[in-house]
Amino acid sequence: MKSSSLEVAEILESSSRAIATWTIDQQYRDDDTMEARYGSSGRRMWNQEVVTRLAYLTEAVALNYEQILIDNALWAKTAFTARELNLDDLYKNLDCMKSVLVEQLPKSISNVTTPIITKALECLLQNSTHLENPISHAGASSDFARMYLMHLLKRDQMEAERLITELTKNGLTFSQICEGVLVPAMAEIGYLWQIQEASIADEHYCTNATHRILEGLRGKTPRKELNGYLMVSASVCGDMHDLGIKIMSAIYEMQGWTVECLGSNTPTQEIVNSVAPQIYRGGANLLALSASTSLRIRAVQSVIACVRATDAGKNIPILVGGPPFQNRNDLWRLVGASAQSSSASASLETALALVAHSNHANRRAT
């Protein structure tokens, strides 16, 4: 039997378009300057804003994890600030959405949604600073990450590759380059796109160039002796981003793991099947799952539940990673994983310990 939170989430999901329309109608009625200030395309822009926010609210409700909506609201504040839009309009929009859910839907719905939206509003009002750009947290490699991204934004992949080659010659390891340069640079381009300082074309070019540079670097880097362990890795269904899981897979390969990386948007059943023994090999020793946004957390949870329901996957260690899991020390437990990965290199020791424990448990069971 479904829990009430899942029932509420389903109703929100199926009604999101109507809820968005009602929300914008109310906001425009309450503020007669909206039409003039946002022009003929204003309603469409605000409608999409609400539909997106409702998707995050739905995820927060389904998982009983209010931080999902709070993080989305803080990102919206960053975008509004960068675009020099009125933050009061953002606050009013959330308030209208909360009111519409009270007025238009059964009380059982608003009893769940009101506290979450109220908390998000409180955090917005209390948070005087918006989110910092990701590259500022890259530490000692931040200057290299900036240089790398600058070359790519100028559409100069050759110069970006030359920089990576120089860093390798100067002693930076494969992991240090991936996690200190490539990862923060790609997080930065996503941030720049969010605040409309980079185009979709910029983001696509930088990402595709980085995929090629990663593969070139991977081919030139010596690997340690095989350790006898197999990891299956994937981005979950609906998630079109796979650079993060490819970087993790490559780092594990360099450390002696055999890795089968299934890439982006992998259907749940395909992940389940891949964990099991195949004609050409035994079962996987480790499963690594990636989610690039909070809208994919339920997909991660679903994959884990399906894997755990099989004989091959009931005891397999499962690592989860990606932006939603970073700095959220409890989220991996919520989705049923064994641990979460803040970075690939940081998770290597954990992965080995989990596999050793799993092998010991399996031997005891037999």
Backbone hydrogen bonds in HBPLUS format (Angstrom, degrees):
<---DONOR---> <-ACCEPTOR-->    atom                        ^
c    i                          cat <-CA-CA->   ^        H-A-AA   ^      H-
h    n   atom  resd res      DA  || num        DHA   H-A  angle D-A-AA Bond
n    s   type  num  typ     dist DA aas  dist angle  dist       angle   num
A0006-LEU N   A0003-SER O   3.14 MM   3  5.44 124.3  2.47 103.5 116.2     1
A0007-GLU N   A0003-SER O   3.18 MM   4  6.53 153.8  2.25 149.2 156.9     2
A0008-VAL N   A0004-SER O   2.92 MM   4  6.16 160.1  1.96 152.5 157.3     3
A0009-ALA N   A0005-SER O   2.95 MM   4  6.14 157.0  2.00 142.0 148.8     4
A0010-GLU N   A0006-LEU O   2.97 MM   4  6.18 154.8  2.04 144.8 150.7     5
A0011-ILE N   A0007-GLU O   3.12 MM   4  6.40 155.2  2.18 146.9 153.0     6
A0012-LEU N   A0008-VAL O   2.95 MM   4  6.23 162.4  1.98 155.6 160.4     7
A0013-GLU N   A0009-ALA O   2.91 MM   4  6.07 158.4  1.96 148.9 155.1     8
A0014-SER N   A0010-GLU O   2.99 MM   4  6.17 162.2  2.02 147.9 152.1     9
A0015-SER N   A0011-ILE O   3.01 MM   4  6.00 134.5  2.22 142.1 153.6    10
A0019-ILE N   A0015-SER O   2.93 MM   4  6.10 168.4  1.94 163.8 167.7    11
A0020-ALA N   A0016-SER O   2.90 MM   4  6.02 156.8  1.95 148.0 154.1    12
A0021-THR N   A0017-ARG O   3.07 MM   4  6.33 159.5  2.12 146.6 151.7    13
A0022-TRP N   A0018-ALA O   2.95 MM   4  6.23 166.2  1.97 157.2 160.5    14
A0023-THR N   A0019-ILE O   2.91 MM   4  6.05 153.9  1.98 145.9 153.6    15
A0024-ILE N   A0020-ALA O   3.02 MM   4  6.26 163.9  2.04 154.1 156.9    16
A0025-ASP N   A0021-THR O   2.93 MM   4  6.10 162.1  1.96 151.3 157.0    17
A0026-GLN N   A0022-TRP O   3.00 MM   4  6.18 159.7  2.04 146.6 151.5    18
A0027-GLN N   A0023-THR O   2.98 MM   4  6.24 160.1  2.02 148.2 154.0    19
A0028-TYR N   A0024-ILE O   2.89 MM   4  6.04 162.2  1.93 154.9 159.0    20
A0029-ARG N   A0025-ASP O   2.96 MM   4  6.13 145.9  2.08 142.8 152.6    21
A0030-ASP N   A0026-GLN O   2.91 MM   4  6.09 158.6  1.95 151.2 156.7    22
A0031-ASP N   A0027-GLN O   3.04 MM   4  6.13 138.2  2.22 139.6 150.0    23
A0034-MET N   A0031-ASP O   3.26 MM   3  5.94 170.2  2.27 120.3 123.2    24
A0037-ARG N   A0033-THR O   2.96 MM   4  6.08 162.6  1.99 158.9 164.5    25
A0038-TYR N   A0034-MET O   2.94 MM   4  5.92 157.1  1.99 156.1 159.5    26
A0039-GLY N   A0035-GLU O   2.98 MM   4  5.56 131.5  2.22 135.1 144.9    27
A0042-GLY N   A0039-GLY O   3.14 MM   3  5.33 161.4  2.18 108.9 114.4    28
A0045-MET N   A0041-SER O   3.04 MM   4  6.30 159.7  2.08 154.3 160.4    29
A0046-TRP N   A0042-GLY O   2.90 MM   4  6.13 168.6  1.91 158.5 161.2    30
A0047-ASN N   A0043-ARG O   2.78 MM   4  5.86 151.1  1.86 145.5 154.4    31
A0048-GLN N   A0044-ARG O   3.09 MM   4  6.31 160.1  2.13 148.0 151.5    32
A0049-GLU N   A0045-MET O   3.08 MM   4  6.30 150.2  2.17 142.0 150.9    33
A0050-VAL N   A0046-TRP O   2.97 MM   4  6.27 153.8  2.04 150.3 155.6    34
A0051-VAL N   A0047-ASN O   2.97 MM   4  6.23 162.6  2.00 151.2 156.3    35
A0052-THR N   A0048-GLN O   3.00 MM   4  6.13 163.9  2.03 148.8 152.6    36
A0053-ARG N   A0049-GLU O   3.03 MM   4  6.25 158.3  2.08 141.3 147.8    37
A0054-LEU N   A0050-VAL O   2.79 MM   4  5.98 153.6  1.86 153.6 160.6    38
A0055-ALA N   A0051-VAL O   3.14 MM   4  6.42 140.8  2.31 139.3 149.1    39
A0055-ALA N   A0052-THR O   3.08 MM   3  5.17 125.4  2.39  96.0 110.1    40
A0056-TYR N   A0052-THR O   3.27 MM   4  6.73 149.7  2.36 146.4 153.6    41
A0057-LEU N   A0053-ARG O   2.88 MM   4  6.20 152.3  1.96 146.8 155.7    42
A0058-THR N   A0054-LEU O   2.78 MM   4  5.94 155.8  1.84 145.8 152.1    43
A0059-GLU N   A0055-ALA O   3.10 MM   4  6.36 154.4  2.17 140.2 146.4    44
A0060-ALA N   A0056-TYR O   2.92 MM   4  6.16 157.4  1.97 146.4 152.9    45
A0061-VAL N   A0057-LEU O   2.87 MM   4  6.12 154.6  1.93 152.2 158.8    46
A0062-ALA N   A0058-THR O   2.91 MM   4  6.10 170.3  1.91 154.0 156.6    47
A0063-LEU N   A0059-GLU O   3.06 MM   4  6.14 153.7  2.13 146.8 152.9    48
A0064-ASN N   A0060-ALA O   2.87 MM   4  5.56 109.7  2.38 129.9 145.8    49
A0065-TYR N   A0060-ALA O   2.85 MM   5  4.79 155.6  1.91 138.5 145.4    50
A0064-ASN N   A0061-VAL O   3.13 MM   3  4.91 147.6  2.24  95.9 105.8    51
A0068-ILE N   A0065-TYR O   3.27 MM   3  6.27 167.5  2.29 127.8 129.7    52
A0069-LEU N   A0066-GLU O   3.12 MM   3  5.78 126.3  2.42 116.5 126.3    53
A0070-ILE N   A0066-GLU O   3.25 MM   4  6.56 163.4  2.28 149.4 154.4    54
A0071-ASP N   A0067-GLN O   2.87 MM   4  5.96 166.3  1.88 151.6 153.8    55
A0072-ASN N   A0068-ILE O   3.25 MM   4  6.42 157.5  2.30 139.4 145.5    56
A0073-ALA N   A0069-LEU O   2.89 MM   4  6.12 157.1  1.95 152.2 158.3    57
A0074-LEU N   A0070-ILE O   2.97 MM   4  6.27 152.7  2.05 149.9 157.3    58
A0075-TRP N   A0071-ASP O   2.98 MM   4  6.26 151.5  2.06 146.6 154.4    59
A0076-ALA N   A0072-ASN O   2.93 MM   4  6.23 153.0  2.01 145.5 153.2    60
A0077-LYS N   A0073-ALA O   2.94 MM   4  6.26 148.8  2.04 142.8 151.3    61
A0078-THR N   A0074-LEU O   3.05 MM   4  6.34 152.6  2.12 143.6 150.2    62
A0079-ALA N   A0075-TRP O   2.98 MM   4  6.33 159.7  2.02 151.9 156.8    63
A0080-PHE N   A0076-ALA O   2.81 MM   4  6.04 164.6  1.84 156.2 160.2    64
A0081-THR N   A0077-LYS O   2.92 MM   4  6.03 161.0  1.96 148.0 153.3    65
A0082-ALA N   A0078-THR O   2.98 MM   4  6.20 162.9  2.01 150.0 154.6    66
A0083-ARG N   A0079-ALA O   2.97 MM   4  6.13 149.0  2.07 147.1 155.5    67
A0085-LEU N   A0080-PHE O   2.89 MM   5  5.00 168.4  1.90 151.6 152.0    68
A0084-GLU N   A0081-THR O   3.13 MM   3  5.02 157.4  2.18 101.3 107.7    69
A0089-ASP N   A0086-ASN O   3.04 MM   3  5.54 140.1  2.21 108.4 118.5    70
A0090-LEU N   A0087-LEU O   2.99 MM   3  5.10 122.4  2.33  98.3 113.0    71
A0091-TYR N   A0087-LEU O   3.05 MM   4  6.44 160.8  2.08 155.7 160.3    72
A0092-LYS N   A0088-ASP O   2.87 MM   4  6.00 160.5  1.90 145.4 151.4    73
A0093-ASN N   A0089-ASP O   2.88 MM   4  5.95 148.4  1.98 138.1 146.9    74
A0094-LEU N   A0090-LEU O   3.13 MM   4  6.44 159.3  2.18 151.4 154.8    75
A0095-ASP N   A0091-TYR O   3.05 MM   4  6.31 156.8  2.11 146.4 153.3    76
A0096-CYS N   A0092-LYS O   2.81 MM   4  6.06 154.0  1.88 151.6 158.4    77
A0097-MET N   A0093-ASN O   2.97 MM   4  6.20 156.6  2.02 146.7 153.2    78
A0098-LYS N   A0094-LEU O   2.98 MM   4  6.23 156.3  2.03 146.6 152.8    79
A0099-SER N   A0095-ASP O   3.00 MM   4  6.27 156.4  2.05 145.6 151.7    80
A0100-VAL N   A0096-CYS O   2.86 MM   4  6.07 161.3  1.89 154.9 159.5    81
A0101-LEU N   A0097-MET O   3.12 MM   4  6.29 159.8  2.16 147.8 152.4    82
A0102-VAL N   A0098-LYS O   3.22 MM   4  6.50 142.0  2.37 139.5 149.5    83
A0102-VAL N   A0099-SER O   3.11 MM   3  5.09 123.3  2.44  93.8 108.4    84
A0103-GLU N   A0099-SER O   2.87 MM   4  6.12 159.3  1.91 153.2 159.1    85
A0104-GLN N   A0100-VAL O   2.77 MM   4  5.62 163.1  1.80 156.7 159.9    86
A0109-ILE N   A0106-PRO O   2.91 MM   3  5.56 149.8  2.00 117.1 125.6    87
A0110-SER N   A0106-PRO O   3.42 MM   4  6.90 157.5  2.47 150.5 154.1    88
A0111-ASN N   A0107-LYS O   2.86 MM   4  5.89 151.0  1.95 153.2 160.3    89
A0112-VAL N   A0109-ILE O   2.98 MM   3  5.52 141.2  2.13 111.1 121.5    90
A0113-THR N   A0109-ILE O   3.03 MM   4  6.35 161.4  2.06 149.8 155.7    91
A0114-THR N   A0110-SER O   2.88 MM   4  5.39 164.8  1.90 139.3 144.0    92
A0117-ILE N   A0113-THR O   3.02 MM   4  6.25 169.1  2.03 166.3 168.8    93
A0118-THR N   A0114-THR O   2.88 MM   4  5.94 162.8  1.91 156.0 161.6    94
A0119-LYS N   A0115-PRO O   3.02 MM   4  6.09 154.0  2.09 138.8 145.2    95
A0120-ALA N   A0116-ILE O   3.03 MM   4  6.32 154.1  2.10 145.0 152.1    96
A0121-LEU N   A0117-ILE O   2.93 MM   4  6.19 157.5  1.99 152.4 158.0    97
A0122-GLU N   A0118-THR O   2.97 MM   4  6.21 157.1  2.02 147.1 153.5    98
A0123-CYS N   A0119-LYS O   2.99 MM   4  6.24 158.6  2.03 149.3 154.5    99
A0124-LEU N   A0120-ALA O   3.00 MM   4  6.23 152.8  2.07 145.2 152.7   100
A0125-LEU N   A0121-LEU O   2.99 MM   4  6.22 162.4  2.02 153.5 157.5   101
A0126-GLN N   A0122-GLU O   2.93 MM   4  6.08 147.1  2.04 145.9 155.3   102
A0127-ASN N   A0123-CYS O   2.92 MM   4  5.82 138.4  2.10 141.0 150.7   103
A0136-SER N   A0133-ASN O   3.20 MM   3  5.98 156.6  2.25 121.3 127.2   104
A0137-HIS N   A0134-PRO O   2.97 MM   3  5.70 166.1  1.99 122.6 127.3   105
A0138-ALA N   A0135-ILE O   3.21 MM   3  5.32 161.6  2.25 112.0 112.2   106
A0142-SER N   A0139-GLY O   3.08 MM   3  5.51 168.6  2.10 120.5 122.3   107
A0144-PHE N   A0141-SER O   3.06 MM   3  5.28 116.0  2.48 102.7 118.2   108
A0145-ALA N   A0141-SER O   2.92 MM   4  6.20 158.4  1.96 158.2 165.3   109
A0146-ARG N   A0142-SER O   2.92 MM   4  6.16 153.9  1.99 146.7 153.5   110
A0147-MET N   A0143-ASP O   2.97 MM   4  6.21 160.4  2.01 146.6 151.9   111
A0148-TYR N   A0144-PHE O   2.86 MM   4  6.05 162.7  1.89 151.2 156.2   112
A0149-LEU N   A0145-ALA O   2.96 MM   4  6.15 166.7  1.98 148.9 152.3   113
A0150-MET N   A0146-ARG O   2.84 MM   4  5.99 155.8  1.90 148.4 156.0   114
A0151-HIS N   A0147-MET O   3.05 MM   4  6.32 158.2  2.10 151.8 155.8   115
A0152-LEU N   A0148-TYR O   3.20 MM   4  6.55 158.8  2.24 147.8 153.4   116
A0153-LEU N   A0149-LEU O   2.83 MM   4  6.07 158.9  1.88 156.9 162.7   117
A0154-LYS N   A0150-MET O   3.11 MM   4  6.30 133.4  2.33 139.0 150.6   118
A0154-LYS N   A0151-HIS O   3.19 MM   3  5.16 132.4  2.43  93.2 106.1   119
A0156-ASP N   A0151-HIS O   2.84 MM   5  5.17 161.9  1.87 151.0 150.0   120
A0155-ARG N   A0152-LEU O   2.79 MM   3  4.75 154.0  1.86 106.7 111.9   121
A0160-ALA N   A0156-ASP O   3.19 MM   4  6.52 154.1  2.26 145.7 153.3   122
A0161-GLU N   A0157-GLN O   2.85 MM   4  6.12 156.7  1.91 152.7 158.6   123
A0162-ARG N   A0158-MET O   2.93 MM   4  6.17 149.6  2.02 140.6 149.5   124
A0163-LEU N   A0159-GLU O   2.98 MM   4  6.25 151.6  2.06 145.0 151.6   125
A0164-ILE N   A0160-ALA O   3.14 MM   4  6.47 159.3  2.19 147.1 151.8   126
A0165-THR N   A0161-GLU O   2.93 MM   4  6.21 156.5  1.99 150.5 157.1   127
A0166-GLU N   A0162-ARG O   2.97 MM   4  6.23 156.4  2.03 147.8 153.9   128
A0167-LEU N   A0163-LEU O   2.96 MM   4  6.25 156.0  2.02 151.0 157.7   129
A0168-THR N   A0164-ILE O   3.02 MM   4  6.27 150.9  2.10 145.6 153.2   130
A0169-LYS N   A0165-THR O   3.00 MM   4  6.32 158.2  2.04 149.2 154.8   131
A0170-ASN N   A0166-GLU O   2.93 MM   4  6.15 139.4  2.10 143.0 154.5   132
A0172-LEU N   A0167-LEU O   3.07 MM   5  5.69 158.6  2.12 160.1 153.4   133
A0171-GLY N   A0168-THR O   3.12 MM   3  5.38 161.6  2.16 109.9 112.6   134
A0177-ILE N   A0173-THR O   2.98 MM   4  6.25 156.7  2.04 154.5 160.1   135
A0178-CYS N   A0174-PHE O   2.98 MM   4  6.20 167.8  2.00 153.4 157.1   136
A0179-GLU N   A0175-SER O   2.84 MM   4  5.87 174.3  1.84 157.0 158.8   137
A0180-GLY N   A0176-GLN O   2.77 MM   4  5.21 137.8  1.95 128.1 139.7   138
A0181-VAL N   A0177-ILE O   2.97 MM   4  5.18 142.6  2.11 128.5 134.7   139
A0182-LEU N   A0177-ILE O   3.09 MM   5  6.53 160.4  2.12 156.3 162.1   140
A0183-VAL N   A0178-CYS O   2.88 MM   5  6.10 160.6  1.91 166.5 172.2   141
A0185-ALA N   A0181-VAL O   3.09 MM   4  6.02 152.9  2.17 145.3 153.5   142
A0186-MET N   A0182-LEU O   2.99 MM   4  6.17 155.7  2.05 151.5 157.6   143
A0187-ALA N   A0183-VAL O   2.92 MM   4  6.17 151.4  2.00 151.3 160.3   144
A0188-GLU N   A0184-PRO O   2.89 MM   4  6.00 147.7  2.00 139.6 148.5   145
A0189-ILE N   A0185-ALA O   3.07 MM   4  6.40 148.9  2.17 142.1 149.4   146
A0190-GLY N   A0186-MET O   3.20 MM   4  6.41 151.9  2.28 139.1 146.0   147
A0191-TYR N   A0187-ALA O   3.00 MM   4  6.29 149.9  2.09 142.8 151.4   148
A0192-LEU N   A0188-GLU O   2.81 MM   4  6.10 159.4  1.85 153.4 158.8   149
A0193-TRP N   A0189-ILE O   2.95 MM   4  6.12 150.1  2.04 139.9 147.8   150
A0194-GLN N   A0190-GLY O   3.00 MM   4  6.21 154.3  2.06 142.0 149.1   151
A0195-ILE N   A0191-TYR O   3.09 MM   4  6.45 148.3  2.20 149.3 156.8   152
A0197-GLU N   A0192-LEU O   2.74 MM   5  4.95 161.7  1.77 159.2 155.7   153
A0196-GLN N   A0193-TRP O   3.01 MM   3  4.87 160.7  2.05 105.9 109.6   154
A0203-GLU N   A0199-SER O   3.07 MM   4  6.42 164.7  2.09 151.2 153.6   155
A0204-HIS N   A0200-ILE O   2.88 MM   4  6.11 162.8  1.91 153.3 158.1   156
A0205-TYR N   A0201-ALA O   2.88 MM   4  5.99 166.3  1.90 152.2 156.2   157
A0206-CYS N   A0202-ASP O   2.96 MM   4  6.12 175.3  1.96 158.5 160.0   158
A0207-THR N   A0203-GLU O   3.01 MM   4  6.06 158.9  2.06 145.3 151.5   159
A0208-ASN N   A0204-HIS O   2.93 MM   4  6.04 169.8  1.94 152.8 155.9   160
A0209-ALA N   A0205-TYR O   2.87 MM   4  5.97 162.7  1.90 155.1 160.4   161
A0210-THR N   A0206-CYS O   2.98 MM   4  6.04 152.5  2.06 139.1 146.9   162
A0211-HIS N   A0207-THR O   2.97 MM   4  6.27 149.4  2.07 147.4 155.6   163
A0212-ARG N   A0208-ASN O   3.18 MM   4  6.50 157.3  2.24 145.1 150.1   164
A0213-ILE N   A0209-ALA O   2.89 MM   4  6.18 160.1  1.93 151.9 158.0   165
A0214-LEU N   A0210-THR O   2.81 MM   4  5.89 159.1  1.85 148.7 154.3   166
A0215-GLU N   A0211-HIS O   3.07 MM   4  6.31 159.9  2.11 146.0 150.9   167
A0216-GLY N   A0212-ARG O   2.99 MM   4  6.27 156.3  2.05 148.1 154.6   168
A0217-LEU N   A0213-ILE O   2.92 MM   4  6.13 162.7  1.95 152.3 156.8   169
A0218-ARG N   A0214-LEU O   2.83 MM   4  5.96 156.4  1.88 150.1 157.3   170
A0219-GLY N   A0215-GLU O   3.03 MM   4  6.18 151.2  2.11 143.2 149.7   171
A0220-LYS N   A0217-LEU O   3.18 MM   3  5.25 136.5  2.38  97.3 109.0   172
A0221-THR N   A0218-ARG O   3.39 MM   3  5.34 152.3  2.47  98.1 105.8   173
A0224-LYS N   A0254-MET O   2.99 MM  30  5.93 163.6  2.02 135.1 140.1   174
A0227-ASN N   A0256-GLY O   2.84 MM  29  5.25 157.7  1.89 136.4 134.8   175
A0258-THR N   A0229-TYR O   2.96 MM  29  6.16 177.2  1.96 169.4 168.9   176
A0285-ASN N   A0230-LEU O   2.85 MM  55  5.29 153.1  1.92 140.9 150.0   177
A0286-LEU N   A0230-LEU O   3.19 MM  56  6.51 134.8  2.41 155.1 157.0   178
A0231-MET N   A0258-THR O   2.83 MM  27  6.29 160.3  1.87 162.2 168.6   179
A0260-GLU N   A0231-MET O   2.87 MM  29  6.29 162.1  1.90 162.2 168.0   180
A0232-VAL N   A0286-LEU O   2.95 MM  54  6.37 160.1  1.99 161.4 163.0   181
A0288-ALA N   A0232-VAL O   2.86 MM  56  6.29 159.0  1.91 156.2 162.2   182
A0233-SER N   A0260-GLU O   3.00 MM  27  6.26 163.4  2.03 144.7 146.1   183
A0262-LEU N   A0233-SER O   2.78 MM  29  6.05 173.7  1.79 164.0 161.8   184
A0234-ALA N   A0288-ALA O   3.03 MM  54  6.54 145.0  2.16 156.0 166.9   185
A0290-SER N   A0234-ALA O   2.99 MM  56  6.32 145.3  2.12 148.9 154.5   186
A0235-SER N   A0263-GLY O   2.89 MM  28  5.88 172.1  1.90 152.5 149.7   187
A0266-THR N   A0235-SER O   3.09 MM  31  6.15 170.3  2.10 153.8 156.2   188
A0236-VAL N   A0290-SER O   3.40 MM  54  6.49 159.6  2.45 169.0 165.2   189
A0239-ASP N   A0236-VAL O   3.01 MM   3  5.68 159.0  2.06 141.7 144.7   190
A0265-ASN N   A0239-ASP O   2.78 MM  26  4.88 143.7  1.91 156.0 152.5   191
A0246-LYS N   A0242-ASP O   2.97 MM   4  6.08 146.0  2.09 144.9 154.7   192
A0247-ILE N   A0243-LEU O   2.89 MM   4  6.12 151.4  1.97 150.0 157.3   193
A0248-MET N   A0244-GLY O   3.02 MM   4  6.29 162.7  2.05 148.7 153.4   194
A0249-SER N   A0245-ILE O   2.95 MM   4  6.03 158.1  1.99 138.0 144.5   195
A0250-ALA N   A0246-LYS O   2.91 MM   4  6.07 155.6  1.97 143.3 149.8   196
A0251-ILE N   A0247-ILE O   2.96 MM   4  6.20 159.8  2.00 152.8 157.8   197
A0252-TYR N   A0248-MET O   3.00 MM   4  6.25 160.1  2.04 152.6 157.8   198
A0253-GLU N   A0249-SER O   2.92 MM   4  6.17 153.8  1.99 145.3 153.1   199
A0254-MET N   A0250-ALA O   2.98 MM   4  6.26 156.3  2.04 148.7 154.4   200
A0255-GLN N   A0252-TYR O   3.03 MM   3  5.08 133.1  2.25  97.2 110.5   201
A0257-TRP N   A0252-TYR O   3.09 MM   5  5.51 162.1  2.12 146.5 141.2   202
A0256-GLY N   A0253-GLU O   3.03 MM   3  5.29 164.4  2.05 114.8 116.0   203
A0270-GLU N   A0267-PRO O   3.07 MM   3  5.39 125.4  2.38 104.6 118.4   204
A0271-ILE N   A0267-PRO O   3.24 MM   4  6.65 149.0  2.34 151.4 160.1   205
A0271-ILE N   A0268-THR O   3.10 MM   3  5.27 122.7  2.44  99.7 113.7   206
A0272-VAL N   A0268-THR O   3.00 MM   4  6.34 162.0  2.03 154.0 159.3   207
A0273-ASN N   A0269-GLN O   2.85 MM   4  6.04 161.2  1.88 146.8 151.9   208
A0274-SER N   A0270-GLU O   3.00 MM   4  6.08 149.4  2.10 137.8 145.9   209
A0275-VAL N   A0271-ILE O   3.19 MM   4  6.44 138.7  2.37 147.6 156.4   210
A0276-ALA N   A0273-ASN O   3.25 MM   3  5.51 133.8  2.47 100.9 112.2   211
A0284-ALA N   A0275-VAL O   2.97 MM   9  5.09 166.2  1.99 142.1 146.5   212
A0278-GLN N   A0281-ARG O   2.88 MM   3  5.16 145.2  2.01 137.1 148.3   213
A0281-ARG N   A0278-GLN O   3.33 MM   3  5.16 158.2  2.38  98.5 104.8   214
A0287-LEU N   A0317-PRO O   3.03 MM  30  6.39 158.8  2.08 157.7 164.4   215
A0319-LEU N   A0287-LEU O   2.81 MM  32  6.24 158.8  1.86 161.6 167.6   216
A0289-LEU N   A0319-LEU O   2.89 MM  30  6.30 161.5  1.92 159.1 163.8   217
A0321-GLY N   A0289-LEU O   2.98 MM  32  6.40 141.0  2.14 156.5 167.7   218
A0291-ALA N   A0321-GLY O   3.10 MM  30  6.56 151.0  2.18 152.3 159.3   219
A0296-ARG N   A0293-THR O   3.11 MM   3  5.82 164.5  2.14 119.6 122.5   220
A0297-ILE N   A0294-SER O   3.29 MM   3  5.42 171.1  2.29 111.1 112.0   221
A0300-VAL N   A0296-ARG O   3.09 MM   4  6.44 150.5  2.18 146.7 154.0   222
A0301-GLN N   A0297-ILE O   2.96 MM   4  6.30 161.6  1.99 152.3 157.3   223
A0302-SER N   A0298-ARG O   2.82 MM   4  6.05 153.9  1.89 147.2 154.3   224
A0303-VAL N   A0299-ALA O   2.97 MM   4  6.21 159.6  2.01 148.7 153.3   225
A0304-ILE N   A0300-VAL O   3.02 MM   4  6.27 167.8  2.04 155.9 158.8   226
A0305-ALA N   A0301-GLN O   3.01 MM   4  6.24 158.6  2.06 147.4 153.2   227
A0306-CYS N   A0302-SER O   2.99 MM   4  6.22 158.5  2.03 149.9 155.5   228
A0307-VAL N   A0303-VAL O   2.86 MM   4  6.10 158.8  1.90 155.7 161.8   229
A0308-ARG N   A0304-ILE O   2.87 MM   4  6.00 165.1  1.90 151.6 156.0   230
A0309-ALA N   A0305-ALA O   3.13 MM   4  6.25 126.7  2.43 134.4 147.0   231
A0309-ALA N   A0306-CYS O   3.27 MM   3  5.16 137.4  2.47  91.5 103.1   232
A0310-THR N   A0307-VAL O   3.11 MM   3  5.66 166.1  2.13 118.1 121.1   233
A0314-LYS N   A0310-THR O   2.97 MM   4  5.69 121.3  2.33 146.6 156.1   234
A0338-SER N   A0318-ILE O   2.82 MM  20  5.09 157.2  1.87 141.9 149.0   235
A0320-VAL N   A0339-ALA O   3.16 MM  19  6.64 148.3  2.26 140.8 149.9   236
A0341-SER N   A0320-VAL O   2.78 MM  21  6.02 155.2  1.84 157.0 162.1   237
A0325-PHE N   A0322-GLY O   2.98 MM   3  5.73 143.2  2.12 126.1 135.3   238
A0326-GLN N   A0323-PRO O   3.19 MM   3  5.23 145.8  2.31 102.4 112.2   239
A0328-ARG N   A0325-PHE O   3.38 MM   3  5.33 160.7  2.42 117.5 114.9   240
A0331-LEU N   A0328-ARG O   3.37 MM   3  5.76 156.5  2.43 112.2 118.0   241
A0333-ARG N   A0330-ASP O   3.23 MM   3  5.66 130.3  2.49 106.7 118.0   242
A0334-LEU N   A0331-LEU O   3.05 MM   3  5.03 115.9  2.48  94.3 110.0   243
A0335-VAL N   A0331-LEU O   3.24 MM   4  6.64 146.9  2.36 151.3 158.4   244
A0337-ALA N   A0332-TRP O   3.00 MM   5  5.33 152.2  2.08 164.2 158.7   245
A0336-GLY N   A0333-ARG O   3.11 MM   3  5.08 147.8  2.22  98.9 108.7   246
A0347-SER N   A0343-SER O   3.14 MM   4  6.30 131.0  2.39 140.8 153.0   247
A0347-SER N   A0344-ALA O   3.07 MM   3  5.21 136.5  2.27  99.1 111.4   248
A0348-LEU N   A0345-SER O   3.42 MM   3  5.49 156.6  2.48 101.0 107.3   249
A0351-ALA N   A0347-SER O   2.81 MM   4  6.00 160.3  1.85 159.2 164.9   250
A0352-LEU N   A0348-LEU O   3.05 MM   4  6.33 162.1  2.09 151.9 155.5   251
A0353-ALA N   A0349-GLU O   3.07 MM   4  6.30 158.3  2.12 147.6 153.5   252
A0354-LEU N   A0350-THR O   2.88 MM   4  6.12 158.2  1.93 153.1 159.4   253
A0355-VAL N   A0351-ALA O   2.94 MM   4  6.15 161.3  1.98 152.7 157.3   254
A0356-ALA N   A0352-LEU O   2.96 MM   4  6.11 159.9  2.00 145.6 151.4   255
A0357-HIS N   A0353-ALA O   2.97 MM   4  6.15 157.4  2.03 146.2 152.3   256
A0358-SER N   A0354-LEU O   2.88 MM   4  6.06 156.0  1.94 146.4 153.5   257
A0359-ASN N   A0355-VAL O   2.85 MM   4  6.06 161.7  1.88 152.5 157.0   258
A0360-HIS N   A0356-ALA O   3.05 MM   4  6.21 153.5  2.12 142.5 149.7   259
A0361-ALA N   A0357-HIS O   2.93 MM   4  6.17 157.6  1.98 147.4 153.6   260
A0362-ASN N   A0358-SER O   2.90 MM   4  6.12 155.6  1.96 149.4 156.2   261
A0363-ARG N   A0359-ASN O   3.00 MM   4  6.19 152.8  2.08 143.6 150.4   262
A0364-ARG N   A0360-HIS O   3.04 MM   4  6.30 154.4  2.11 145.9 152.8   263
A0365-ALA N   A0361-ALA O   3.00 MM   4  6.21 146.9  2.11 142.1 151.3   264
A0366-THR N   A0362-ASN O   3.16 MM   4  6.40 136.7  2.36 139.9 149.9   265
